[in-house]
Amino acid sequence: MAFRPGQVSKRSNIAPFLAMEVLIEAARLEDQGRKIVHMEVGQPGVPAPERARNAAKQALDTKLIGYTETAGVIPLRENLSRYYLETYGREVDKDRFVVTTGSSAGFNLAFLAAFDPGDRIVLTAPGYPAYRGIISALGLVPVEIEVGPETRWSLTPELIAKAQADGPVKGVLVASPANPTGTMMPPEKLEELVTYCGEEGIWFISDEIYHGLVYEGRQETALAYSDQVIIINSFSKYFCMTGWRIGWMILPEVLLRPVERLAQSLYISPPELSQIAATAALECRDELEAVKAGYARNRELLLKGLPELGFNKLLPVDGAFYIYADTSAFSPNSLEFTKTMLHEAGVAATPGVDFDPVHGAEFTRFSFAGSYEDMEQALVQLKHWLG
Ligand SMILES: Cc1ncc(COP(=O)(O)O)c(C=O)c1O
């Protein structure tokens, strides 16, 4: 009998990241000895805080690293609870925290607990591309709403109401500060959105992964406006721990047990070594604030330097470490533009196409998470290239 392999699922047919082409090409050029300035990476250029690394080293030498409570070890949840008091002046009981394998696992768990197949989830375009992938793979329907300067690149109750006119909306997912735009919703606009969703019986999911990295305006957690929202956060960005794959959620009471049950089956527990490091990272404010001050310097440099080179349509950079630039004056196709810039200027950046299927070809994302010297070098190389 001929061997008949099984079939690939329809749900796995999600869009690949076109930006990977730029990454692969940058690596190829570096193999050939070219010096490339990396402004495409969405991660800090420095390691986890020293005390976090030391805590992990000590744990490796002195204890067995094993499974933990599914929701995360108690010292970590206690430190997270203290962190909310210090950062936002909010008391959040440690039992409302669920520690996850990066915020990515948080999305999976939250969506599985809150939604059923076919449910429509509103998100912004431009936006973080994996949202679309996760939502589609779980059998949910991403409803992307184009946002622009008229709403300062954010969702509004009116925009959600429009989406509701086409069919029921079960969830609204917002990142603020956002990737790729770097823009942050002012607290009163965030409150409007949370209140609207609450009145409409829509889950509000707040991706607060770029909290801590805010340069303009006041950051506020969506938790300030309701305890019925889903907060998703991570140690990846402010805490410089992308590779440790560790994050957290704050959940309304009703979702705690469903998420715990799902997490038991899907992940058993988040990685213990990373939990130990993360517990210590929450006590490293000084070191992390120094890293943030470095991003702030990079941001200043680029906000002055990029417009001098003709990149004069930049979105407001309230937070995160991205500058989203309208590059349509250079090329209508940012994928081609970034490839040419990589080859000719030796600067790697991310084309907007993955973030926004409609207008992304007109935009390019520059990350300033690298060193100040790299940012200076990028400006020199771009200047030379653009003549
Ligand atoms: C807006 C946003 N959310 C979530 C993530 C995923 O982060 P992690 O799974 O490392 O916590 C990223 C990563 O770049 C992001 O930009």
The ligand as an ORCA input file, in Angstrom:
! r2SCAN-3c Opt
* xyz 0 1
  C       3.168     44.684     20.509
  C       3.827     43.389     20.837
  N       3.156     42.487     21.572
  C       3.696     41.288     21.860
  C       4.970     40.925     21.425
  C       5.495     39.551     21.770
  O       6.433     39.576     22.777
  P       6.858     38.397     23.754
  O       6.167     37.138     23.331
  O       8.334     38.300     23.637
  O       6.422     38.814     25.124
  C       5.701     41.843     20.664
  C       7.058     41.500     20.166
  O       7.693     42.214     19.433
  C       5.115     43.099     20.370
  O       5.774     44.041     19.634
*
